[in-house]
Amino acid sequence: MLLNGKKRTDSMKSLRDLYKIGRGPSSSHTMGPEAACKIFMQQNPDADSFKVILYGSLSKTGVGHGTDRVIVETFEPKKCEVEFDYIITDLAHPNTMDLFAYRNGEQIDKRRVLSVGGGDIEMEGYVAEKLEYIYPDSSYEAISEYCRNNHLRLWQYVEKVEGPSIWIYLEEVWSQMKKSIREGLYADGILPGGLNVHKRAKHLYQHQHIDESAETRENREVCAYAFAVSEQNADGQTIVTAPTCGSAGVMPAVLYYQQLKRGYSDTEILRALATGGIIGNLIKTNASISGSECGCQAEIGSACAMAAAALGELFRLDLDKIEYAAEIAIEHHLGLTCDPICGLVQIPCIERNAVASMRAINSVSLASFLSDTRKISLDEAIAVMKQTGLDISKRYKETSDGGLATLEVN
C-alpha cells in the first residue's frame, strides 16, 4: 500500500530493491526505520533534536528487534527520544512510525513512515530514486509466456529488463551471502536479547557423525549454512535480505551447498539468484514479504519459494517445473504465523530458516517429477497467500501476543 495512492501491481521494481545488503536483525524493524531516520535527518539539517513514535508491531516488538537502539544511533550525535505507542491500532500498516524534528524546542517537521518489509519504506513527501517500476509484467503467467515466445530463461529475462549492470550488483549480493555463511560457521557465543540462545551453526557444521549417510550429511550442512546466516542476522551483523532479514538464511544455504557439492560457477549462481529474485518480486508485488502484514508465510514461505526457483535454474529445469517448485514451497507454508519469542529474530526464526532450506530442495525434487500433474498456478498460490495473511489474527503477526511468542523460555 502507498501513502499517496494505490499500490501498483501492473509492473515490478528492480531486483536491487529486493536484495539489500544491510545489518540485521530485521529488515522491517531495523533496516527500514534506519533508512527513514537518515532521510528525515537530511531533510531537516537545522534540527537540533528529534522524536520518534513507534506504533503497532514496531512498538510491541521494537525493543526485541533493537528498533529503538538503531533509531537513537542513527540520529547521533543529535538527541532523539523514542516512544512506544501500544494504544493506537487504526493503522494503514502494522509497521508505522511518526518522526518529529525540533529546533529550540519548537516542532519544525513531522512525517509518517510505513516500514513495509524487506527494508522498504513509504514516507510522506518522499519518493526514492530507485522506486521505478521497470518490469513490464507482474504475473508469472505473463513472464513465462514472454520467455517462451522469445526463447528466454528467467535469468535472461532479468538481464533484458535490468541490463548487464544487474550482474555486478548480484555479484556483490552473492559475495556477502558467502561471507555471512563463512563468518557464521565459526562464530561462538550467545545471541543478544536475553533469551540465552547459543550460536549453533559451528556445532552443526563440525560435528559429523562417524557413520552418517550422504543424505544426513546434506541435511546437516545445509542447515548449518542456514543457521550461520540467521545467527549473523540475529547478532546484528551484515546480511542480505532474501527477501527479508528474518528469512535471510534460506537462499544462501541452498545455493552455497550446491556450489560446493556440484561445482557450479559463480556465474551460474548469479543466474539462479536472478531467477529466485523474479519469484520474490512477484510475491512482494502481489502479496507481501512482511511478517507483520501477512505472517511468517510472507517471509520464510517467500524465501523457500525463491530458493526452490533458484535451485530449479541451477538444475536447468524448464519454466513449468520452476513454477511448480516455487508453488509447492509457498503452498506448504500457507498460514505460517510470525510469533517470535520476546520479539527477537531467534526462536523459532533461526530453525525455520534451516527447515525451509530443506523444504526448498524437496520442492524441486517433487516438481522435477510431477510438474505435468499440477493443478495450482504460482500466481494463484501467491493470491491465496495474501488473502490468508489478511485473515490471520494480528496476534500471530510479529506482535508477540500469540502463538510461540507467549511461551516462557529459560
N, C-alpha and C positions, 0 to 999 in steps of 0.2 A: 504494500500500500504506500501511497505517496501523500505527503502533506499538502502539496499543491496540485492535485489532480489524481486521476486514476492510474493504477499500476498498468504499465504497458505489457501486453502479452503477445504482441504480434511479431516480436523480434527479441534478440538476446544480446547481452553485453559481451565484451571480450573475456577470454579465459583469465586475463590478468586480474579481473575483478573477482574471480572465483578462487584462484590460487594466490594467497597472500602470505608473505613471509613476515612473521612478527612474533612477539612474546605472548606466551600463554598466561593464564590457563584457560581463558575463554574469549573467543572471537567477539561475542556479543556483549560480554561483561567487562572486558579489559581493552581489547583492540579497538572496538567501536567507540567507547567513551574516551579513550586516549586520543583518537583521531579527532573527535568532536571538540575536545578541550583545546587541542592545538590550533584548530581552525578559529575557534572563538577568541583565543588569545591574539591571533594575528589580526582579527577583525577589531580588536579593542586594545591597541598598543598603549593607550593612555590610561588604562585602568590600573589601579593600584591594589585591588583585591577582587576576589571572585567568590561566588557561592554556587553550589550545585545541589539540586534536589533530585533524588532518585525515587522512582515510582515502580510499582508492580514487581516483576521478577528482579529488577535491578536493586530494589530496596530489600526484598526478602532474602536474596542470596548474595547481595553485594559484598558483605564482609567476607564470606567464604571464598568468593571469587577474587577478592582483592581489588574490587572496583574503587572503593574509597581511597585506597593506597595509591593506585595508579593515577587517579584524578589529582590528588594532592601533589604527587611527584611531578606530574605534567605541568602544573601551574607554577612550580617553584622557579625562582625564589619568591614570587608573589604569594601572598596568603590566600588560601582557599578553604572555605567552610563547606563540609559535605553533610547534608541532611537526608535522613531516610523517612519517606512518607509511606506508612503502611495502611493509610486510610482510604485514599482516593483509588478507586478501581475502574472508573469510567474512562478508559484509556484507549487511544487509537491503536496502540501496540503495547504488549506487556513489558517491553524494554523501553521505557520512556524516561527522559530526564529533562529538567529545566536548568539552563545556565544563565547566571546573572553576573554582570560586570559592574563594578563600583569605582568611583573616584571621589576621594574626600568624603566618603560615607554616602554619596548620592548614587542611585542606580542610573547607569548610562546605557545599558543594553540588556536585552533578555532574548533568549532563543530556546525553542523546544526542539529536542532531538529524539529521534527514534533509532535505536540500535537494532537493526532488522536481521542480523545474523551474518556470519561469515566475515565479520569486521566491517560490514557496510553500515552506513548511517544515512538517514534522511533528516535534513536540517532546514528549518525555516530560513528562507532568504539565501540559501547556498546551493549551488549546483557545481559538483566536482567536474573537472575537465574530462575525466576518464569514464563518465557515466553514459557515453554514447552507446546506443544500441546498434551494433554493427552486423549482427547475424540477421539475415532476411527471414529466417524461419524460426518457429518456436515449438515445433512438434517433431517427434521422431518420424512420424509418417511422412511429413513434408521433406525432412532432411534426407531420409533414406531413399525417397523417390528421386530426389535430385541427384544423389550419389549414384543410384542405379542408371539413371538416364545419361550421366556423364562419366560412368565407369570410374568412380572415385571410392576410395575407402574413407572412413570418417576423418582420419588424420589429414588426408589430402583436402577434404572439405574445410577443415580448420585452417590449413595453410592458405587456401584460396581466399578465405574471408579475412583472415588476420594478417596475411603477408608473411614473408620469411623471418621477420623480426621476432615472431612468436617463439621460434626455436631458441633464440638467445635467452628469452625470458624463462622458458620451460627448463632450459639447462641450469639456470640459477635455482629454480624450484627443485629439480632433481638433486642438485648438489647439496642443498640444505636438507632435504629429506634423508639423504645418506649420512650427512653429518649428525643429524639428530639421532639416527639409529646407532651409529658408532659411539657417540658420546654417552648415550643412554645405556648401552650394553655394559659399560664399565663404571657406571655411577653407583655409589653406595650412599647409605644414609636414610633418613626419614623425611618424608614429604612434609612441607609446611602446612599449617592449618589446624593442628591439634588432634587429628584422628590417629596419630601414631602409625601411619601407614609406611611400611618399609619398602624401599625400592627393590623390585624382584626380577627385573629384566636380566641382570647379571647372573643371578642364580639359575634362571631358566636356561640361559644360553650355555652356561659352563657345566651344568650337571647332566651330562649324558649318561643314560643307563647302559650298563655293560652289555645287555643283550637287546637293546631297543630295535624295533623294526624300522624300515625305511619310512613307513607311514608315521610312526611315532616321532621319529626324528624331524620329519617335515612339520608336524603339528607343534613340536617344541620350539623349533627355530622360528617359524612364522609368528608364533605367539610371543616369543622373546623380542622380536623386532617390533611388534605392535606395542608391547609393554614399554620398550625402550623409548619410543617416541611419546607415548602417552604420559610416561613418568617425567620426561623432559618438559612436556607441556604443563603438568601439574606443579612442577618445580619453578614455573615462570621463565623457562628457557625459550630460546627461539625455535619455532617450528613452522610448518606450512599448513594453512587452512586447506583441508581436503575433504569436505568443503568447509569444516569448522575446526576450531581448536580442539574441542572435545572429541572429535572423530578423526583427529589428525594422524592416528597410527595405522589406519587400515590400508590406505593406498601404498605408503612406503613399505609396509611389511610384506604385502603380496608381491610387489614389483621387485624389491630387493632380493627376496628369496629366489624368485625366478631367474634373476640375473646371475646370481651366484651358482644356482643349480644347473642352468641350461646355457649360460654364457651369452645371454642377449647383450647386444651392444647398447651404449647409451643412446644412440640414435633410435633404436627400436623402443627403448623405454620412453623416450620423449614422445614418440608416436602413440604409445599406449596412454601416456598422460593426457595427450590431446583428445584421444577417444573417450577416456573416462571423464574428461572435462566437459565434453558435449552433454553427457548424461547429467552431470552435476548442474550444468547450466539449465537444462530442461526442467529439472526439479526446482531449482531456485526461482526460475521464471514463472512456472505454472503451479507451484505448490509453495514449499518453504524449506529452508535448511536451518531454521531457528528452532531450538528445543523449547524455548519459552512460548513459541507460537503454535507449534504442531507436535511437540513431544520429541522423544529421542528417535522416533522413526525418521524424523526430518534430518537428524544428524548422522547417527550410526547407520540407519537404513539407506540414506543417500550415499554415504561413504562406501558401503558394501556394494551398492549398485554401480558406483563409479569404478571400484576395483574390479568387479566382475567384467565390466565392459573393457577395461584396460587389459585385463588378462586375456579376454577374448581376442583383442587385437594382437597381442603377443603370439597367440596360438593361430593367428591368421584365420579366425572364424569369419563367416560371411555376415552380412548385415542382419539377417534374421536371427542368427544364433547369438550375436552380440546383444540384440534387443531382448531376446528371451532370457539370457543370463542376467541382464540388468533388471528385467521384470520380476524374475524369481527372487532376486535379492531384496527388492522393495516389498513384494507381496508377503514375504515371510518375516518382515519387520513391522507390518501394519499394527498400529495400536501400541507400539512400544512407548512406555512412559518415560518422562525425563524426571527422575527423582533422586538427585544427588544428595547424599547424606551431608548435612551441615552446609549445603550449597557448594561443596568442594568438588572439583572435577577429578574425583578419585574413586569413590565407591558409589555405584558399580561401574563407573565410566571406563576405567582402565581395562578391566576384564572384558567389557563389552567390545572394545577395540580388537582384542585378540579373538573373541568368538566371531565377530563379524568378518575378520580376515579369513578365517577358515570357511565361513559360510560363502564368501565370495568365490573361493576356489571350488567349493562343491556346486555352486550355482552354474559355473562354467561347465563343469563335468556333466551335469544334467542337461544343460542347453545343447551341448555338442551332440547328444544322442536323441533328444526329444523335441527339437525346435519345430518339426513339422506337425507336432500334435498340440501345440499351444492354442489356447482359446482366448487369452487376455493379452492385449497390446500393452506396450510400455506406457503409452500416453494415457490409457485407461487406468493403469496402476498408479500413475502419478496423480491423476484426478481423485482417485479413491483415497490416496494418502492425504491429500489436502483436506478432503471432507472429514476423514477420520480424525485428523488433527484438530479441526474446528469443533468436533463433537467431544473430544477428550476434556474431562473436567480440568479447570485451571489448577486444581490441587496437584495434578500429575504432570504439570508442565513447568519444571525448573523453579518452582516456588518453595520447594522443600516442605510442603504442607501435607503431602500424602505419600503412599507407597513406601518404598525402602527408606525414604528420607526421614520417616518418623521413628525409625529404629534407633536405639541407643547402642553405640559401638564403643567397646572398651579398648 
